[in-house]
């Protein structure tokens, strides 16, 4: 028996049925938002720079540029959400309304990722 076009869902419909990747988007935004502290910490953990140097770099970056890093994290979230909604053919106000709960989840996950990494890097800074 041959399958007709009605038997198989279209590619656009399958794409629309997939949920937004809230964990990936949120974690990426939170990570970019705290890169001012995570970058020097990772360099210290890899042994590229000393712990004292990483602490000074992270402190200088956080004190002078924290707003820019946070805005960059927010921009990453906005861009990734727009890309995900466009792939689902829902990049409109009505499409955003249907994904409202997931959009809130993205923001919560991004903030939680930021706060968690801030706590970890602050704790590691006390060991330096």
SEZADO-12613 format. One record per residue (C-alpha): residue number from 1; residue in three letters; y, x, z. Coordinates in nm, 4 decimals, always signed. Layout:
 num residuo    north     east       up
 NUM     Ala        Y        X        Z
...
end
This chain:
 num residuo    north     east       up
   1     Unk  +0.0000  +0.0000  +0.0000
   2     Unk  +0.3367  +0.1410  -0.0996
   3     Unk  +0.6178  +0.1671  +0.1473
   4     Unk  +0.9369  +0.0014  +0.0497
   5     Unk  +1.2846  +0.1041  +0.1471
   6     Unk  +1.2893  -0.1669  +0.4141
   7     Unk  +0.9903  -0.0149  +0.5930
   8     Unk  +1.1626  +0.3168  +0.6602
   9     Unk  +1.4923  +0.3319  +0.8423
  10     Unk  +1.7659  +0.5039  +0.6512
  11     Unk  +1.8801  +0.8514  +0.7525
  12     Unk  +2.2184  +0.7159  +0.8597
  13     Unk  +2.0595  +0.4600  +1.0841
  14     Unk  +1.8323  +0.7183  +1.2483
  15     Unk  +2.1326  +0.9443  +1.3044
  16     Unk  +2.3312  +0.6601  +1.4608
  17     Unk  +2.0474  +0.5674  +1.6975
  18     Unk  +2.0351  +0.9184  +1.8463
  19     Unk  +2.2396  +0.9478  +2.1637
  20     Unk  +2.5260  +1.1905  +2.2037
  21     Unk  +2.4101  +1.5313  +2.3286
  22     Unk  +2.6086  +1.4926  +2.6510
  23     Unk  +2.4460  +1.7845  +2.8340
  24     Unk  +2.5100  +2.0350  +2.5569
  25     Unk  +2.8673  +1.9211  +2.4976
  26     Unk  +2.9551  +1.9057  +2.8676
  27     Unk  +2.8036  +2.2410  +2.9521
  28     Unk  +2.9711  +2.4092  +2.6552
  29     Unk  +3.3113  +2.2719  +2.7574
  30     Unk  +3.2649  +2.3727  +3.1207
  31     Unk  +3.1507  +2.7212  +3.0243
  32     Unk  +3.4476  +2.7795  +2.7943
  33     Unk  +3.6801  +2.6501  +3.0661
  34     Unk  +3.5590  +2.9112  +3.3153
  35     Unk  +3.5092  +3.2055  +3.0771
  36     Unk  +3.7947  +3.3850  +3.2500
  37     Unk  +3.5631  +3.4372  +3.5478
  38     Unk  +3.2190  +3.4221  +3.3895
  39     Unk  +3.2902  +3.6875  +3.1255
  40     Unk  +3.3704  +3.9714  +3.3677
  41     Unk  +3.0886  +3.8576  +3.5990
  42     Unk  +2.8315  +3.8773  +3.3201
  43     Unk  +2.9624  +4.2206  +3.2213
  44     Unk  +2.9188  +4.3367  +3.5808
  45     Unk  +2.5696  +4.1894  +3.6093
  46     Unk  +2.4697  +4.3660  +3.2871
  47     Unk  +2.6073  +4.6930  +3.4210
  48     Unk  +2.8735  +4.7346  +3.1549
  49     Unk  +3.1554  +4.7467  +3.4115
  50     Unk  +3.1579  +4.7944  +3.7868
  51     Unk  +3.1777  +4.4992  +4.0244
  52     Unk  +3.5246  +4.6031  +4.1361
  53     Unk  +3.6522  +4.6176  +3.7793
  54     Unk  +3.4989  +4.2782  +3.7015
  55     Unk  +3.6606  +4.1337  +4.0132
  56     Unk  +4.0038  +4.2659  +3.9120
  57     Unk  +3.9621  +4.1417  +3.5533
  58     Unk  +3.8475  +3.7981  +3.6672
  59     Unk  +4.1315  +3.7721  +3.9183
  60     Unk  +4.3937  +3.8754  +3.6625
  61     Unk  +4.2533  +3.6441  +3.3954
  62     Unk  +4.2216  +3.3516  +3.6346
  63     Unk  +4.5681  +3.3982  +3.7827
  64     Unk  +4.7466  +3.4393  +3.4499
  65     Unk  +4.5482  +3.2370  +3.1983
  66     Unk  +4.3436  +2.9716  +3.3816
  67     Unk  +4.5389  +2.6879  +3.2182
  68     Unk  +4.4672  +2.8238  +2.8727
  69     Unk  +4.0971  +2.8601  +2.9432
  70     Unk  +4.0836  +2.5052  +3.0796
  71     Unk  +4.2661  +2.3722  +2.7734
  72     Unk  +4.0260  +2.5638  +2.5506
  73     Unk  +3.7323  +2.4035  +2.7359
  74     Unk  +3.8860  +2.0594  +2.6876
  75     Unk  +3.9444  +2.1344  +2.3185
  76     Unk  +3.5782  +2.2356  +2.2804
  77     Unk  +3.4696  +1.9054  +2.4369
  78     Unk  +3.6986  +1.7036  +2.2075
  79     Unk  +3.5860  +1.8868  +1.8940
  80     Unk  +3.2155  +1.8607  +1.9787
  81     Unk  +3.2460  +1.4902  +2.0624
  82     Unk  +3.4284  +1.4251  +1.7342
  83     Unk  +3.1630  +1.6159  +1.5387
  84     Unk  +2.8827  +1.4274  +1.7142
  85     Unk  +3.0489  +1.0904  +1.6529
  86     Unk  +3.1128  +1.1738  +1.2868
  87     Unk  +2.7481  +1.2623  +1.2373
  88     Unk  +2.6621  +0.9230  +1.3804
  89     Unk  +2.9250  +0.7521  +1.1584
  90     Unk  +3.1008  +0.6263  +1.4700
  91     Unk  +3.4163  +0.8352  +1.4693
  92     Unk  +3.6454  +0.5407  +1.5301
  93     Unk  +3.7838  +0.3580  +1.8271
  94     Unk  +3.5046  +0.1013  +1.8068
  95     Unk  +3.2448  +0.3785  +1.7886
  96     Unk  +3.3965  +0.5509  +2.0894
  97     Unk  +3.3846  +0.2237  +2.2818
  98     Unk  +3.0122  +0.1915  +2.2198
  99     Unk  +2.9586  +0.5453  +2.3527
 100     Unk  +3.2000  +0.5055  +2.6463
 101     Unk  +2.9422  +0.5730  +2.9175
 102     Unk  +2.8215  +0.8855  +2.7422
 103     Unk  +3.1780  +1.0094  +2.6949
 104     Unk  +3.2392  +0.9722  +3.0677
 105     Unk  +2.9130  +1.1588  +3.1293
 106     Unk  +3.0359  +1.4439  +2.9061
 107     Unk  +3.3521  +1.4815  +3.1153
 108     Unk  +3.1572  +1.4660  +3.4429
 109     Unk  +2.9063  +1.7270  +3.3226
 110     Unk  +3.1857  +1.9548  +3.1971
 111     Unk  +3.3672  +1.9328  +3.5312
 112     Unk  +3.0438  +1.9883  +3.7261
 113     Unk  +2.9576  +2.2915  +3.5128
 114     Unk  +3.3058  +2.4325  +3.5657
 115     Unk  +3.2926  +2.3794  +3.9423
 116     Unk  +2.9408  +2.5196  +3.9741
 117     Unk  +3.0255  +2.8354  +3.7795
 118     Unk  +3.3508  +2.8698  +3.9725
 119     Unk  +3.1541  +2.8569  +4.2965
 120     Unk  +2.8989  +3.1103  +4.1759
 121     Unk  +3.1598  +3.3561  +4.0489
 122     Unk  +3.3676  +3.3163  +4.3660
 123     Unk  +3.0588  +3.3856  +4.5774
 124     Unk  +2.9717  +3.6903  +4.3658
 125     Unk  +3.3330  +3.8065  +4.4064
 126     Unk  +3.2887  +3.8168  +4.7832
 127     Unk  +3.0008  +4.0588  +4.7327
 128     Unk  +3.2079  +4.2989  +4.5203
end
